[in-house]
Amino acid sequence: MSIEKHLTALEAKHAALDLALEEESARPLPDQTKISELKRQKLKIKEEIAEIKGSE
């Protein structure tokens, strides 16, 4: 997989996690454990994106 495709895939996952976070937060009784897990995953992907962009 090329770096560009990998970066695009990571950005898509990041956007999907962002949407999932918004949806969970909008629920009447949001699951804080799920929100924390989604934020952790989102941060991990953000760090990986930054690492890839920094090495270009």
Residue pairs with C-beta under 8 A, 6 or more apart in sequence:
1 9
3 52
3 56
6 52
7 49
7 52
7 53
10 45
10 48
10 49
10 52
11 49
13 45
14 42
14 45
14 46
14 49
17 38
17 41
17 42
17 45
18 42
20 38
21 35
21 38
21 39
21 42
24 30
24 31
24 34
24 35
24 38
25 35
